Every structure is written in structure tokens, then in C-alpha cells.
């Protein structure tokens, strides 16, 4: 799965979790860019991503993530 495919899937998840069809994410998107992305919605988002991609994030991976690009990189590594 390439970066673009992952971002397309993630974008759909973001739209559902944040209930906003206008969301358009890219590799530099972070929580600071999406008003609804806070400490309460973050675990819901992560759970949905884990289910969609059939992966599990480690705590240290979650802590290190700064933006969608970091998220994509981890998904690619775990999907191989």
C-alpha cells in the first residue's frame, strides 16, 4: 500500500470520526489543524485506524507521532 492509498483511507476515517466531510488531510496535518482533534477524540481516531488497517500501535509510536506523515510511515511499516 502506498502513501497516497493510506492517506485516502485515513481521510475517510477522519471525516467519520470528526463528523466533517470537508476535512482534507495530508502528510503535514496535525491535531493543531483540526479543531475537533483533541484528547477525547484522539483515542477514538486511533482505534478506528487500528481496526481499518488491522494493526496495533505501541505506546511509544503514539507518543512519537507529530503529524499524519508519521502516522502513514508507521502504517506502512506495520502493513508489510
C-alpha positions as CSV (number, residue, x, y, z in Angstrom):
1,X,0.0,0.0,0.0
2,X,1.5,3.3,-1.0
3,X,1.3,6.7,0.9
4,X,-1.5,8.1,-1.3
5,X,-3.7,5.0,-0.7
6,X,-3.1,5.2,3.0
7,X,-3.9,9.0,3.1
8,X,-7.2,8.4,1.1
9,X,-8.3,5.8,3.7
10,X,-7.2,7.9,6.6
11,X,-9.1,10.9,5.2
12,X,-12.3,8.9,5.2
13,X,-11.7,7.8,8.8
14,X,-11.1,11.5,9.8
15,X,-14.3,12.6,8.1
16,X,-16.3,10.0,10.0
17,X,-14.7,10.4,13.4
18,X,-14.8,14.2,13.3
19,X,-18.2,14.3,11.5
20,X,-16.8,16.8,8.9
21,X,-16.9,16.0,5.2
22,X,-14.8,19.0,4.4
23,X,-11.7,17.6,6.0
24,X,-8.7,17.1,3.7
25,X,-5.6,15.7,5.3
26,X,-2.1,15.5,4.0
27,X,1.2,14.4,5.5
28,X,1.7,17.7,7.4
29,X,-1.8,17.7,9.0
30,X,-1.6,17.6,12.8
31,X,-4.0,17.9,15.7
32,X,-3.4,21.6,15.6
33,X,-5.0,21.8,12.2
34,X,-8.3,20.1,13.1
35,X,-10.3,21.8,15.8
36,X,-12.2,18.7,16.9
37,X,-9.0,16.6,17.2
38,X,-8.4,16.8,21.0
39,X,-7.5,14.4,23.8
40,X,-11.0,13.0,23.9
41,X,-11.3,12.2,20.2
42,X,-7.7,11.0,19.7
43,X,-8.2,7.5,21.2
44,X,-11.4,7.1,19.1
45,X,-9.4,8.1,16.0
46,X,-6.5,5.7,16.8
47,X,-9.0,2.8,17.5
48,X,-10.7,3.4,14.1
49,X,-7.3,3.5,12.3
50,X,-6.2,0.3,14.0
51,X,-9.4,-1.5,13.0
52,X,-9.3,-0.3,9.4
53,X,-5.6,-1.3,8.8
54,X,-5.7,-4.3,11.2
55,X,-2.7,-3.1,13.1
56,X,-1.9,-2.2,16.7
57,X,0.2,0.9,17.7
58,X,2.7,0.7,20.5
59,X,2.6,3.5,23.1
60,X,6.0,4.8,22.1
61,X,4.8,5.1,18.5
62,X,1.7,7.0,19.5
63,X,3.8,9.4,21.6
64,X,6.3,10.0,18.8
65,X,3.6,10.8,16.2
66,X,3.6,14.5,15.3
67,X,1.5,14.5,12.2
68,X,-0.3,12.4,9.6
69,X,3.0,11.7,7.8
70,X,4.4,10.0,10.9
71,X,1.1,8.0,11.1
72,X,1.4,6.9,7.4
73,X,5.0,5.8,8.0
74,X,4.1,3.6,10.9
75,X,1.1,2.2,9.0
76,X,3.3,1.3,6.0
77,X,5.9,-0.4,8.3
78,X,3.2,-2.4,10.0
79,X,1.4,-3.4,6.8
80,X,4.4,-5.1,5.2
